[in-house]
C-alpha cells in the first residue's frame, strides 16, 4: 500500500504485529548527562544541560558550581564520558535474559549529542569525541544473534541548536529530516521513538512528509514502529503506537482512565528519572514485584512496557537496574505464555487480577497478585464445565467450579519453595478436548 502525505492516510497504517506481540522493551538513556548524573530528586537527570543554563531547579546550578566550577561548560562533560567498561555483548545478554523483545537507545537527546557518527553532528557525537564508540552499531551487532530487536529514540528538537532557535521549521527541513533519514538508512531500526515535539504543531516539524518517506520508501517500511510524538497535537491521536510516560498520555490524562484502541507503550524509569540520577536511593526504585505488576497491568490493557535503564558514564548498567531486569526475566521465563503474543481479554479491570488471552482466543490467562491458596473467583470469566485450569509456576491440580456463573478455582496447599516464581502467578484456562 502507498501512503499519502496526510494524517488520515498515515494513521491507517497498522502497527506491525511484532510490536503487539513483544510486550516488553528496554529504554536506554545514555549520553553526556550520564557524567554528572544529578538533578533534584523527582526531576529528569537527562535534562541537566537545560536545567544548568536555566537555573531550574537551583540544586543543579549549585551542584555544578561546587563540583565542576563556574567555567566548566556542559560540553566539557565529553572528557568524562569515557565508557571504558562498555561491553555491548554484556548489555545484549542482560536485555535478553530480562525477557525484553526490543530496545530503544537514545541516538540523540535534546542536547543534540549523538551516539553514532552523524554527518549532521560533526564533533558532537561519540565517535568523533569522547569514547570514540559508535554505540548504535555496537548494540545492533550484539543484538543480531538474539530475539531482541534493535530500536532507537531520537529527539526532534535540540535546545540550543542555532538553526532551531532561528527557525524551527527551517531546522526541521535542513537538519532534522536529513539526520533522521541518515539514522534510519544506516541502522535500520525496528522502532523509532521520537520525542521533544511538544513546542510546535506537526506541520512545523513537517512530520507527515517524513512518515510518508518512512512508510513508502525507507528500508524498514514494512516493519518499523514509530510512535505518536510528531507535534504538540499528536500524542494519543496520530502516528504509530501511542505512548504514555509515567502513566500520563497527554494533558494529564492517565492510562487508568483510557482504553486505547491501538497498541500503546508506557515508558518510565525504574526510579524517577530516565538518565542516571545518583541522588536517588533504594526507596526511589520500584521493587521487582511492582515492576512485574506494572507489566501485567499494561499488557492486560493491550499495552507494552518500555522500562528504562540509565547506564553510568563508564558504560556499565548500575547493578540495581540489572538486578531488576533479571528479576523480571526470571518471572517471564515461567509466565511468558500469559504475556507474549497475547491480546486484551476484557476492557474492564479487576483489582488484583490481570487478564490476557491468546490471539486465537483458545486460552485465557488470569494473573493474580496473591499466592494461590484456597479459593479464588475470577470475575468476568463465565463458568464452563469444560474448562481446565493450569498454574504456570507449579503442577499442583486445580479444581474448577461454578461461583454464581463465574469460574472459581480451588488450590491445594502448595509449598512456596516449590513455586517456580514469586510475586504474581499466572493461571491458564483452556477448554477440555
C-alpha positions as CSV (number, residue, x, y, z in Angstrom):
1,X,0.0,0.0,0.0
2,X,1.2,3.5,-0.8
3,X,0.6,6.1,2.0
4,X,-0.2,9.7,1.2
5,X,1.2,12.8,2.8
6,X,-1.6,13.4,5.2
7,X,-2.6,12.1,8.7
8,X,-5.7,10.3,7.6
9,X,-3.7,8.1,5.2
10,X,-0.7,7.7,7.5
11,X,-2.9,6.8,10.5
12,X,-4.4,4.0,8.6
13,X,-1.1,2.0,8.6
14,X,-1.5,-0.8,11.1
15,X,1.1,-1.1,13.9
16,X,3.2,-4.1,12.8
17,X,2.1,-7.2,14.7
18,X,5.5,-8.0,16.1
19,X,5.2,-4.9,18.3
20,X,1.8,-6.0,19.7
21,X,3.4,-9.4,20.4
22,X,6.6,-8.1,22.0
23,X,5.1,-6.6,25.2
24,X,8.4,-5.8,27.0
25,X,11.1,-3.5,25.8
26,X,14.0,-1.7,27.4
27,X,14.7,2.1,27.1
28,X,18.3,3.3,27.4
29,X,19.1,6.9,28.3
30,X,22.8,7.4,27.9
31,X,24.9,10.4,27.0
32,X,26.9,13.3,28.4
33,X,24.3,13.9,31.1
34,X,25.4,10.5,32.5
35,X,28.6,12.1,33.7
36,X,27.1,14.5,36.3
37,X,24.2,12.1,36.8
38,X,22.5,14.5,39.0
39,X,19.3,16.5,39.4
40,X,16.8,17.3,42.1
41,X,15.0,14.1,43.3
42,X,11.9,13.7,41.1
43,X,13.3,15.5,38.1
44,X,14.8,14.1,34.9
45,X,18.6,13.9,35.1
46,X,19.0,13.8,31.3
47,X,17.8,17.5,31.3
48,X,21.0,18.6,33.1
49,X,22.1,20.9,30.3
50,X,18.8,22.7,30.2
51,X,18.5,22.8,34.0
52,X,22.0,24.2,34.3
53,X,21.5,27.0,31.8
54,X,18.1,28.0,33.1
55,X,18.9,27.6,36.8
56,X,15.8,25.5,37.5
57,X,16.0,23.5,39.7
58,X,18.5,25.6,41.5
59,X,20.1,22.5,43.0
60,X,21.6,21.7,39.6
61,X,23.4,25.0,39.3
62,X,24.6,24.9,42.9
63,X,25.8,21.3,42.4
64,X,27.6,22.2,39.2
65,X,29.3,25.2,40.6
66,X,30.5,23.3,43.7
67,X,31.7,20.2,41.9
68,X,32.9,21.4,38.5
69,X,33.3,25.2,38.8
70,X,31.7,28.1,37.1
71,X,33.8,27.9,34.0
72,X,33.1,24.2,33.3
73,X,30.6,24.0,30.4
74,X,28.1,21.2,29.7
75,X,30.1,20.4,26.6
76,X,33.2,19.7,28.7
77,X,31.5,16.6,30.0
78,X,32.8,14.9,26.9
79,X,36.1,14.4,28.7
80,X,34.3,12.4,31.4
81,X,32.2,10.3,29.0
82,X,34.9,7.6,28.7
83,X,32.8,4.4,28.6
84,X,35.9,2.4,29.4
85,X,33.8,-0.6,30.6
86,X,31.2,-0.5,27.9
87,X,30.6,-4.0,26.6
88,X,27.8,-4.3,24.0
89,X,27.7,-8.1,24.3
90,X,27.2,-7.9,28.0
91,X,24.3,-5.4,27.5
92,X,22.8,-7.7,25.0
93,X,22.9,-10.7,27.4
94,X,21.3,-8.6,30.1
95,X,18.5,-7.5,27.8
96,X,17.9,-11.0,26.5
97,X,17.9,-12.5,30.0
98,X,15.5,-9.8,31.1
99,X,12.9,-11.2,28.6
100,X,12.9,-8.0,26.5
101,X,11.9,-8.2,22.9
102,X,13.2,-4.9,21.8
103,X,15.3,-1.9,22.9
104,X,15.2,1.9,22.3
105,X,18.6,3.6,22.8
106,X,18.9,7.4,22.7
107,X,20.5,8.1,19.4
108,X,20.2,11.8,20.3
109,X,18.7,13.5,23.2
110,X,17.6,17.2,23.5
111,X,21.3,18.3,23.9
112,X,22.0,17.2,20.3
113,X,24.8,14.9,21.2
114,X,24.7,11.8,19.0
115,X,25.7,8.2,20.0
116,X,26.7,7.5,16.4
117,X,28.8,9.2,13.8
118,X,26.4,11.6,12.1
119,X,27.2,13.8,9.2
120,X,24.9,16.3,10.8
121,X,26.6,16.4,14.2
122,X,30.3,17.0,13.4
123,X,32.4,16.7,16.5
124,X,29.3,16.4,18.6
125,X,29.0,12.7,18.6
126,X,30.5,9.8,20.4
127,X,32.7,8.7,17.5
128,X,34.4,12.0,16.8
129,X,34.9,12.8,20.5
130,X,34.7,11.2,23.9
131,X,34.8,7.4,23.9
132,X,35.1,7.1,20.1
133,X,32.5,4.4,20.0
134,X,29.5,4.0,17.7
135,X,27.1,2.8,20.3
136,X,24.3,2.2,17.8
137,X,26.5,0.0,15.6
138,X,27.9,-1.9,18.6
139,X,24.4,-2.7,20.0
140,X,22.9,-3.6,16.7
141,X,25.7,-6.1,16.1
142,X,25.5,-7.5,19.6
143,X,21.7,-8.0,19.4
144,X,21.8,-9.6,16.0
145,X,22.0,-13.1,17.4
146,X,19.3,-12.6,20.0
147,X,15.5,-12.3,19.9
148,X,15.8,-8.7,21.0
149,X,15.1,-6.2,18.2
150,X,17.2,-3.0,17.9
151,X,15.4,0.3,18.0
152,X,16.2,4.0,18.7
153,X,14.9,7.1,20.4
154,X,15.5,10.4,18.7
155,X,14.8,13.9,19.9
156,X,13.2,16.1,17.2
157,X,14.5,19.3,18.7
158,X,17.8,20.5,20.2
159,X,17.6,23.1,22.9
160,X,20.4,25.3,21.8
161,X,20.9,24.5,18.1
162,X,21.3,27.9,16.4
163,X,19.2,26.9,13.4
164,X,16.4,25.7,15.7
165,X,16.5,28.9,17.7
166,X,16.4,30.9,14.5
167,X,13.6,28.9,12.7
168,X,12.2,25.6,14.0
169,X,10.7,24.9,10.5
170,X,13.9,25.5,8.7
171,X,15.7,23.4,11.3
172,X,13.2,20.6,10.6
173,X,13.7,20.6,6.9
174,X,17.5,21.2,6.8
175,X,18.7,19.3,9.9
176,X,16.1,17.0,11.5
177,X,14.9,15.2,8.4
178,X,18.3,14.6,6.8
179,X,19.6,13.3,10.2
180,X,16.5,11.0,10.7
181,X,16.9,9.6,7.2
182,X,20.6,9.0,7.8
183,X,19.8,7.2,11.1
184,X,17.1,5.0,9.6
185,X,19.0,4.1,6.4
186,X,22.3,3.4,8.2
187,X,20.9,1.4,11.2
188,X,17.6,0.1,10.0
189,X,15.9,0.2,13.5
190,X,12.7,-1.7,14.3
191,X,11.4,1.2,16.4
192,X,11.6,4.9,16.2
193,X,10.7,6.7,19.4
194,X,10.6,10.4,18.7
195,X,10.3,13.0,21.4
196,X,10.6,16.7,22.1
197,X,7.8,17.5,19.7
198,X,5.6,19.5,22.1
199,X,6.5,23.1,21.3
200,X,5.2,23.0,17.7
201,X,2.4,21.5,15.6
202,X,3.3,18.6,13.4
203,X,3.1,20.9,10.4
204,X,6.1,22.8,11.7
205,X,8.1,19.6,12.0
206,X,6.9,18.5,8.5
207,X,6.1,15.2,10.2
208,X,3.8,13.8,7.6
209,X,6.4,14.3,5.0
210,X,9.0,12.2,6.9
211,X,6.5,9.5,7.8
212,X,5.4,9.3,4.1
213,X,9.0,8.5,3.3
214,X,9.4,6.1,6.2
215,X,6.3,4.1,5.2
216,X,6.8,4.1,1.5
217,X,10.5,4.3,0.7
218,X,12.7,3.5,3.7
219,X,14.5,0.2,4.1
220,X,12.4,-0.5,7.2
221,X,9.0,0.5,5.7
222,X,7.4,-3.0,6.3
223,X,8.3,-3.4,10.0
224,X,9.3,-0.2,11.7
225,X,7.2,1.0,14.6
226,X,7.3,4.8,15.0
227,X,5.4,6.4,17.9
228,X,2.9,9.3,18.3
229,X,5.3,12.2,19.2
230,X,5.2,14.2,16.0
231,X,3.7,17.5,17.1
232,X,2.0,19.1,20.0
233,X,-1.4,17.8,18.9
234,X,-0.5,14.2,18.1
235,X,0.1,12.2,21.3
236,X,-2.6,9.5,21.8
237,X,-4.2,10.6,18.5
238,X,-1.8,10.4,15.5
239,X,1.2,8.4,14.4
240,X,2.2,4.8,15.1
241,X,1.9,3.3,18.5
242,X,0.6,5.6,21.2
243,X,2.9,6.4,24.1
244,X,2.4,7.2,27.8
245,X,5.0,8.3,30.2
246,X,4.9,7.6,34.0
247,X,1.2,6.8,33.4
248,X,0.4,10.1,31.6
249,X,-0.7,10.2,27.9
250,X,-1.0,14.0,27.4
251,X,-2.7,16.9,29.2
252,X,-2.9,15.0,32.4
253,X,-4.9,12.0,31.0
254,X,-3.9,8.9,32.9
255,X,-3.7,5.5,31.3
256,X,-6.0,4.1,34.0
257,X,-8.7,6.4,32.7
258,X,-8.4,5.5,29.0
259,X,-8.5,2.3,27.0
260,X,-6.7,3.0,23.7
261,X,-7.8,1.3,20.5
262,X,-4.4,0.5,19.2
263,X,-1.1,-0.9,20.7
264,X,0.4,1.6,23.1
265,X,3.6,1.8,25.1
266,X,4.2,3.0,28.7
267,X,7.7,4.3,29.3
268,X,9.2,5.0,32.7
269,X,12.4,4.6,34.7
270,X,12.9,2.1,37.4
271,X,13.3,5.2,39.6
272,X,12.0,8.7,39.0
273,X,14.5,9.7,36.2
274,X,15.4,8.3,32.8
275,X,19.1,9.3,32.8
276,X,21.0,8.1,35.8
277,X,20.4,10.2,38.9
278,X,22.9,9.4,41.7
279,X,20.8,11.2,44.3
280,X,18.1,8.6,44.0
281,X,18.2,6.0,46.8
282,X,16.8,2.4,47.1
283,X,13.3,3.7,48.1
284,X,13.1,5.7,44.8
285,X,13.3,2.5,42.8
286,X,10.3,0.2,42.1
287,X,10.6,-3.3,43.5
288,X,10.6,-6.3,41.3
289,X,7.0,-7.0,42.3
290,X,5.9,-3.5,41.5
291,X,7.6,-3.7,38.1
292,X,6.1,-7.1,37.2
293,X,2.7,-5.9,38.3
294,X,3.1,-2.9,36.1
295,X,3.9,-5.1,33.2
296,X,0.9,-7.3,33.8
297,X,-1.4,-4.4,34.2
298,X,-0.2,-2.8,30.9
299,X,-0.4,-6.0,28.9
300,X,-3.9,-6.6,30.2
301,X,-4.9,-3.3,28.7
302,X,-3.3,-4.0,25.3
303,X,0.0,-2.2,26.0
304,X,3.7,-2.7,26.1
305,X,6.1,-1.8,28.9
306,X,9.2,0.1,27.9
307,X,11.3,0.1,31.0
308,X,14.3,2.5,31.2
309,X,17.8,2.0,32.4
310,X,20.3,4.8,32.8
311,X,23.9,3.5,32.3
312,X,26.8,5.1,34.1
313,X,29.5,7.1,32.2
314,X,31.9,4.2,32.4
315,X,29.4,2.2,30.2
316,X,28.1,-0.1,32.8
317,X,24.4,-0.7,33.8
318,X,24.0,0.0,37.5
319,X,23.7,-3.2,39.5
320,X,20.3,-2.3,41.0
321,X,18.9,-1.8,37.5
322,X,20.5,-5.0,36.2
323,X,19.0,-6.9,39.2
324,X,15.5,-5.6,38.5
325,X,15.8,-6.5,34.8
326,X,16.9,-10.1,35.6
327,X,14.1,-10.5,38.2
328,X,11.6,-9.6,35.5
329,X,13.3,-12.0,33.2
330,X,13.1,-14.9,35.7
331,X,9.4,-14.2,36.1
332,X,8.8,-14.1,32.3
333,X,10.7,-17.5,31.8
334,X,7.9,-19.1,33.9
335,X,4.9,-16.9,32.9
336,X,5.8,-15.7,29.5
337,X,2.8,-17.5,27.8
338,X,0.5,-15.2,29.7
339,X,2.3,-12.1,28.4
340,X,3.9,-12.5,25.0
341,X,1.7,-12.5,21.9
342,X,-1.4,-12.1,24.0
343,X,-4.3,-9.7,23.5
344,X,-6.9,-7.9,25.6
345,X,-9.4,-10.3,27.2
346,X,-11.7,-7.6,28.7
347,X,-11.7,-3.8,28.8
348,X,-13.0,-4.0,32.3
349,X,-10.4,-4.1,35.1
350,X,-10.4,-6.0,38.3
351,X,-8.4,-5.4,41.5
352,X,-5.6,-7.8,41.9
353,X,-6.3,-9.9,38.7
354,X,-5.0,-9.2,35.2
355,X,-6.5,-11.0,32.3
356,X,-5.0,-11.7,28.9
357,X,-5.8,-14.2,26.1
358,X,-4.1,-15.9,23.3
359,X,-4.5,-14.3,19.8
360,X,-6.8,-17.1,18.7
361,X,-8.9,-16.9,21.9
362,X,-8.3,-20.5,22.8
363,X,-6.6,-19.7,26.1
364,X,-7.4,-17.2,28.8
365,X,-4.8,-16.2,31.4
366,X,-5.6,-14.8,34.8
367,X,-2.6,-13.3,36.6
368,X,-3.2,-12.9,40.3
369,X,-1.2,-10.8,42.7
370,X,-1.6,-13.1,45.7
371,X,-0.2,-16.6,46.5
372,X,-2.6,-19.2,45.1
373,X,-4.2,-20.7,48.1
374,X,-7.7,-21.7,48.9
375,X,-10.5,-20.5,46.6
376,X,-10.3,-17.7,44.1
377,X,-13.2,-16.5,42.0
378,X,-12.4,-15.0,38.6
379,X,-14.9,-12.2,38.0
380,X,-15.6,-11.7,34.3
381,X,-14.8,-15.3,33.3
382,X,-18.0,-17.2,32.7
383,X,-18.1,-20.7,34.2
384,X,-18.0,-23.5,31.7
385,X,-17.8,-27.2,32.9
386,X,-15.4,-28.0,30.1
387,X,-12.7,-25.6,31.4
388,X,-9.3,-26.8,32.6
389,X,-7.0,-24.7,34.8
390,X,-3.2,-24.9,35.0
391,X,-0.8,-22.9,37.2
392,X,2.2,-22.0,35.1
393,X,4.5,-21.9,38.1
394,X,3.5,-25.3,39.6
395,X,1.9,-28.6,38.5
396,X,-0.5,-28.7,41.5
397,X,-4.0,-29.8,40.4
398,X,-6.6,-27.0,40.4
399,X,-10.3,-27.7,40.8
400,X,-12.7,-25.6,38.6
401,X,-16.2,-24.9,39.8
402,X,-19.1,-22.5,39.4
403,X,-19.5,-19.4,41.6
404,X,-22.6,-17.5,40.6
405,X,-21.8,-18.0,36.9
406,X,-18.1,-17.2,37.2
407,X,-15.1,-19.6,37.3
408,X,-14.0,-20.5,40.8
409,X,-10.5,-22.0,41.3
410,X,-9.7,-24.2,44.3
411,X,-6.0,-24.7,45.0
412,X,-4.4,-27.4,47.2
413,X,-1.7,-26.5,49.7
414,X,1.5,-25.6,47.8
415,X,4.9,-25.2,49.4
416,X,6.1,-21.7,48.4
417,X,9.7,-23.1,48.0
418,X,8.4,-25.3,45.2
419,X,7.0,-22.4,43.1
420,X,8.9,-21.6,40.0
421,X,8.4,-17.8,40.5
422,X,7.5,-15.2,43.1
423,X,5.2,-12.2,43.3
424,X,2.5,-12.8,40.7
425,X,1.1,-16.1,39.5
426,X,-0.4,-16.9,36.1
427,X,-3.2,-19.4,35.6
428,X,-4.0,-20.8,32.1
429,X,-7.7,-21.6,31.3
430,X,-8.5,-23.9,28.4
431,X,-11.4,-26.0,27.3
432,X,-11.2,-29.8,27.6
433,X,-10.9,-31.6,24.3
